[in-house]
Amino acid sequence: TRQVCCKDAIAGKCTAFKKWHSVIMPEGGGQEQLLISFVCYVAISVGMAATASMLVVSLAPYAAGSGISEMKVVLGGFVIKKLLGTMTLLVKSVGLALSVGSGMSLGKEGPFVHVAACCANNVSRFFSKYKRNEAKKRELLSCAAAAGVAVAFGAPIGGVLFSLEEVSTYFPPKTMWRPSTAPWS
């Protein structure tokens, strides 16, 4: 933006900031400048959205969509290969940034739940406790879902309640403190 580029300019004279139409067509005026700026904006937005969709289609199809319904399925006991893998995490993160940057209106709670669960799954691979025990891994994923919602809304208790009500089909009382402390860390 002009404010960021010209924050150190003296008396409002900034030569570093240039508009799209002045870069593409230095001479001209009126409607042509407006049209060039609009076309550049649309082209960049469409390019970012197309890049995000191509990443999802070609590299990680499980990165498509919200992620909450998939997490409900996984926490219900089903195993879906590659849903919580490293490639899904990378493509989901980059795709979200590109989609938001392109101007698309996206909900943040679903993708944050999916990204948090991918992170938890990838970290759990380093601990034998979670490798050997699927129930423990599901507890960790439930905590990750709570942390994802808590980060999205800035409400740690809301994240725990979401995990209790919506995502987890089985939630032992002894694990109550884990998702309630995960969003604060």
C-alpha positions in Angstrom: 0.0 0.0 0.0 1.0 3.6 -0.4 1.1 4.1 3.4 3.6 1.3 3.9 5.8 2.2 0.9 5.9 5.9 1.7 6.0 6.0 5.5 9.4 7.6 5.5 8.7 10.1 2.8 9.1 13.8 3.6 6.1 16.1 3.1 4.1 13.4 1.2 6.6 13.3 -1.7 7.2 9.6 -2.5 8.7 8.4 -5.7 9.0 4.7 -4.8 5.2 4.0 -5.0 3.9 3.3 -8.5 0.5 2.3 -9.7 0.0 -0.5 -12.1 -1.1 1.7 -15.0 2.0 3.8 -14.7 4.3 0.8 -14.8 2.5 -0.8 -17.8 1.6 2.4 -19.7 3.5 5.4 -18.4 1.7 7.8 -20.7 -2.1 7.9 -21.0 -4.9 9.0 -18.8 -8.4 8.6 -17.7 -10.3 5.5 -18.4 -7.3 3.6 -19.8 -5.5 3.9 -16.5 -8.5 2.6 -14.6 -9.0 -0.3 -17.0 -5.3 -1.3 -16.8 -5.4 -1.3 -13.0 -8.6 -3.3 -12.9 -7.3 -5.9 -15.4 -4.0 -6.3 -13.4 -6.0 -6.7 -10.1 -8.3 -9.4 -11.7 -5.4 -11.2 -13.4 -3.4 -11.4 -10.1 -6.5 -12.6 -8.2 -7.4 -15.2 -10.7 -3.8 -16.4 -10.9 -3.6 -16.8 -7.2 -6.9 -18.7 -7.0 -6.0 -20.9 -10.0 -2.6 -21.7 -8.4 -4.3 -22.7 -5.2 -6.8 -24.9 -6.9 -4.1 -26.6 -9.1 -2.0 -27.3 -6.0 -5.0 -29.0 -4.4 -6.0 -31.0 -7.4 -2.6 -32.2 -8.4 -0.7 -32.6 -5.1 -3.1 -33.1 -2.2 -6.8 -33.7 -3.0 -7.6 -34.2 0.7 -6.7 -30.5 1.3 -9.9 -29.5 -0.5 -12.8 -28.4 1.6 -13.2 -27.4 5.2 -11.7 -30.3 7.1 -14.1 -30.5 10.0 -16.3 -33.3 8.5 -13.1 -35.2 7.7 -11.9 -34.8 11.2 -15.2 -36.1 12.5 -14.8 -39.2 10.4 -11.2 -39.8 11.6 -12.1 -39.3 15.2 -15.0 -41.6 14.7 -12.5 -44.4 14.0 -12.1 -44.5 10.2 -8.6 -44.4 8.7 -8.2 -42.2 5.7 -4.7 -42.4 4.3 -2.9 -39.1 3.4 -5.7 -37.0 5.0 -3.4 -35.7 7.7 -0.1 -36.1 5.9 2.7 -33.6 5.4 1.8 -32.9 1.8 -1.8 -32.1 2.8 -0.5 -29.8 5.5 1.8 -27.9 3.1 -0.8 -27.6 0.3 -3.6 -26.6 2.7 -1.4 -23.9 4.2 -0.1 -22.5 0.9 -3.6 -22.9 -0.7 -5.2 -21.0 2.1 -2.8 -18.1 1.8 -3.2 -17.9 -1.9 -7.0 -18.1 -1.7 -7.3 -15.4 0.9 -4.8 -13.3 -1.0 -6.9 -13.6 -4.2 -9.8 -12.0 -2.4 -11.9 -15.1 -1.9 -14.2 -15.2 1.2 -13.2 -18.2 3.3 -14.2 -19.5 6.7 -11.2 -19.9 8.9 -12.3 -22.3 11.5 -12.5 -25.5 9.3 -9.2 -25.1 7.7 -7.5 -24.2 11.1 -9.0 -27.5 12.5 -7.6 -29.4 9.6 -4.2 -27.7 9.7 -3.9 -28.2 13.5 -4.8 -31.9 13.1 -2.2 -32.3 10.4 0.4 -30.7 12.6 -0.5 -33.0 15.5 -0.5 -36.1 13.3 3.0 -35.2 11.9 4.4 -34.5 15.4 2.9 -37.8 16.8 5.0 -39.8 14.3 8.1 -39.0 16.5 6.6 -40.6 19.6 6.2 -44.3 20.0 3.3 -43.8 22.4 1.2 -42.4 19.6 2.5 -44.7 16.9 1.4 -47.8 18.8 -1.9 -46.6 20.2 -4.7 -45.3 17.9 -6.8 -44.2 20.9 -4.0 -42.0 22.1 -3.6 -40.6 18.7 -7.3 -39.7 18.5 -7.0 -37.9 21.8 -4.2 -35.9 20.4 -6.2 -35.1 17.3 -9.2 -34.1 19.4 -6.9 -31.7 21.3 -5.6 -30.4 17.9 -9.2 -29.7 16.8 -9.9 -27.8 19.9 -6.7 -25.8 19.4 -7.6 -25.0 15.8 -11.0 -23.6 16.7 -9.5 -21.7 19.7 -7.0 -20.1 17.4 -9.6 -19.3 14.7 -11.9 -17.5 17.2 -9.5 -16.5 19.9 -11.6 -18.4 22.4 -9.9 -21.3 24.2 -13.0 -22.5 26.1 -15.0 -22.3 22.9 -12.4 -24.6 21.2 -12.8 -27.2 24.0 -16.6 -27.1 23.9 -16.5 -27.5 20.1 -14.2 -30.5 20.4 -16.5 -32.0 23.0 -19.8 -31.3 21.2 -19.0 -31.6 17.5 -15.8 -33.4 16.7 -15.2 -36.1 19.3 -17.5 -39.1 19.4 -15.8 -40.4 22.5 -14.2 -38.1 25.0 -12.9 -39.6 28.2 -13.1 -37.2 31.2 -9.4 -37.7 32.0 -8.5 -36.0 28.8 -10.5 -32.9 29.5 -7.5 -30.9 30.7 -5.5 -31.6 27.5 -7.6 -29.7 25.0 -8.3 -27.0 27.5 -4.6 -26.3 27.9 -3.6 -26.8 24.2 -5.0 -23.5 22.9 -3.1 -21.4 25.5 0.3 -22.9 24.7 
